Amino acid sequence: IRGDQQPLVHKDELKVAWEIFTPLLHKIDKGELKPLPYKPGSRGPAEADELLAKAGYMQTHGYIWIPPTL
């Protein structure tokens, strides 16, 4: 990378991400919020697509997950 920090998350972005997700994670731990299950390698739960459709989002490309090879 040699000084190019473009592909990295900035500390301000990371801080805000934790501020958003920490309360959700606490609710999950307390049993107040149940995560939606979905198939690994998929785009996520069907409810996510339904929410996006309600917001007017239209997917214009396909998604294929390729497992990493180590």
N, C-alpha and C positions, 0 to 999 in steps of 0.2 A: 504494500500500500504506500509506503514511503512518503508519509506526510499528507496523502490525499484522504481526508476524513469524510469525503462525500458518501461512501457506502456505509458509514457507521451511524448509529443513533447518537444524537447529541444528548448531553446530560439533561438539558431542559426537557426534551421530548420524553426521555425515560422517566423523569420525575413526574410529569403529567400523566403518563401511562399508568404508573403505580397509583397516583391519586385517584384515577378513574376505576381501576380494577381491584384495588385492595378492599374497598367496601363490599364489592360483589363477592370476592373470595371469602370474606368473613361471613357473609350471609350463607354461602354454600356450606362452610364449615359448621355453622349453627343449625343447618337444616332448614333455613328459612327460604332458600331458593334451590330449586332442583335443576341441575344442568340437563340440557336436552341431548340425548344420545344420538350419535350418527356413525355411519360406517367409516372406518379409517380409510384415508385416501380419497374420500368424497369431498364435495364442496362444503359440507356441513349439514346441519339438520334442515329438513324441508321447511320448517317454520322460518328459517332465515330468508329463504327465497320468497316466502309469502310476505314477510315484512318488507323486503326490498320492492316487491311488486306493488304493494300498497303505497310506497313512497315514489312510485313512478320509474323505478330503475328497470332498464331492459338490458339483459345480458346480450352482448354482441359477439362473444367468442366462446369456444369450448374450453374445458378444463380437463387436463389429464395429469394425474399425479404419478410421478416416476420415483419409486423408492430410491434413496441414496445407496450408492455402492461404496463400501469402505474397504 
